[in-house]
């Protein structure tokens, strides 16, 4: 099960199961953000020297990365598997860690040859707490409160986060700022923009888990589109509505759309709403406050009234992944782009299953809509507990550098696929495939401690690389950014979840026809007074 895309306004159901616990503005660090501390100020953070970016050049992709943010693509797994790390990071030391997981916990190191082999390659005894993603926020809070931190951990949303980082976690400037990161070349392979989200209190306080500029995909069942005789690229709201009607057959238990949250985001793109916030003359305007948002909600209500959305679309536990695989819903909007592989794996048993991607056109259908770029810049960041011995910090960074080995390298192959002949097999074309043993053993959630920038690749399906590459290139050619990316709001961290839930509950009433669209104005006023205006002040002080 793959990780979820995180909505700033709601957790979106889909290919990843439960939602991730970090959002765009939650752990990004810059400015005092209402934290009440002068140390975490725009002035101090702007002076931080970010790590140098030194891209890995050991392997050449079939399709190169672009300046717009399109990821490099490989049609086949590279035949050469160069080493990215010359020596083992450790010499038998113990490192403790904690991160989230979306899988059943794998067998322990004593009965898991993959974990034992990983420890051998790392030269450490990695003792890892694996916490179900849905429970991670609570576990994070109790771990912090108990003052029994592991050496390295995936960081969660917390009020007064800058102060927490300063008191409990290691500042990493001496190890990573500027050219210092050259000691850890795989970490230097992480592009500069991802490091901005690790800056707090005038320093670097973590390792980013990077995600691409495209962030999300709008997945479709192409086989169902073909059976209905409709285009996979509906241009504008009218054509989208007719397409959805053609795909929907309640008697056959089939609807065009699933979870309401994903459909909403699609329609907000279609109506050219802000990507979270919009800066106008030095002042921030949230998408809730715009006419584009109101139009998007009106359009969503129209689709609901047309009967093209699943009857359970407003459930917080909507099982989009299962329903999409089963063909019960034909479109799964706004889900994490890294879920492609999971969808292919889930649909493998159905010979009719065809996966494709749907772009977004403006409401009148005249052109492609602006894409929400960088919806998730970093999945999360990884914090290192303060240590009395600086050499322990260096050891942990060496381990994280190993875990960030780029796609196609020897270290990457083991990290993802384990031991050949045990955890995976290799096709005649060189593509690795996990065995049943590998599917169980290799789900150790180390990728939430450190990870390489993603590339486009699907084992045994070279055509998928071209499809995803073309889609990313198409949608990213015209995009809109969120100006608050890289800023921290303590109001967001401490109040936003409850306030947005109340707002969204009201929006659900409007969409389902229980309240008039004019009610939205009152919901916005309440949102502003409860948290929105305070978040605006937090962010505007840092722009």
HELIX and SHEET records of a PDB file:
HELIX    1   1 UNK A   42  UNK A   45  1                                   4    
HELIX    2   2 UNK A  109  UNK A  111  5                                   3    
HELIX    3   3 UNK A  113  UNK A  122  1                                  10    
HELIX    4   4 UNK A  133  UNK A  135  5                                   3    
HELIX    5   5 UNK A  136  UNK A  146  1                                  11    
HELIX    6   6 UNK A  161  UNK A  168  1                                   8    
HELIX    7   7 UNK A  173  UNK A  176  1                                   4    
HELIX    8   8 UNK A  179  UNK A  184  5                                   6    
HELIX    9   9 UNK A  185  UNK A  188  1                                   4    
HELIX   10  10 UNK A  192  UNK A  195  1                                   4    
HELIX   11  11 UNK A  196  UNK A  198  5                                   3    
HELIX   12  12 UNK A  222  UNK A  228  1                                   7    
HELIX   13  13 UNK A  236  UNK A  247  1                                  12    
HELIX   14  14 UNK A  250  UNK A  252  5                                   3    
HELIX   15  15 UNK A  260  UNK A  270  1                                  11    
HELIX   16  16 UNK A  287  UNK A  289  5                                   3    
HELIX   17  17 UNK A  291  UNK A  305  1                                  15    
HELIX   18  18 UNK A  320  UNK A  326  1                                   7    
HELIX   19  19 UNK A  337  UNK A  339  5                                   3    
HELIX   20  20 UNK A  340  UNK A  346  1                                   7    
HELIX   21  21 UNK A  390  UNK A  403  1                                  14    
HELIX   22  22 UNK A  410  UNK A  417  1                                   8    
HELIX   23  23 UNK A  436  UNK A  441  1                                   6    
HELIX   24  24 UNK A  446  UNK A  448  5                                   3    
HELIX   25  25 UNK A  462  UNK A  476  1                                  15    
HELIX   26  26 UNK A  490  UNK A  511  1                                  22    
HELIX   27  27 UNK A  519  UNK A  527  1                                   9    
HELIX   28  28 UNK A  528  UNK A  532  3                                   5    
HELIX   29  29 UNK A  533  UNK A  540  1                                   8    
SHEET    1   A 5 UNK A 124  UNK A 132  0                                        
SHEET    2   A 5 UNK A  93  UNK A 101  1                                        
SHEET    3   A 5 UNK A 152  UNK A 154  1                                        
SHEET    4   A 5 UNK A 378  UNK A 384 -1                                        
SHEET    5   A 5 UNK A 207  UNK A 210 -1                                        
SHEET    1   B 2 UNK A 199  UNK A 200  0                                        
SHEET    2   B 2 UNK A 203  UNK A 204 -1                                        
SHEET    1   C 4 UNK A 255  UNK A 257  0                                        
SHEET    2   C 4 UNK A 329  UNK A 336  1                                        
SHEET    3   C 4 UNK A 216  UNK A 221 -1                                        
SHEET    4   C 4 UNK A 355  UNK A 357 -1                                        
SHEET    1   D 2 UNK A 277  UNK A 280  0                                        
SHEET    2   D 2 UNK A 283  UNK A 286 -1                                        
SHEET    1   E 2 UNK A 371  UNK A 372  0                                        
SHEET    2   E 2 UNK A 479  UNK A 480  1                                        
SHEET    1   F 2 UNK A 424  UNK A 426  0                                        
SHEET    2   F 2 UNK A 432  UNK A 434 -1                                        
END                                                                             
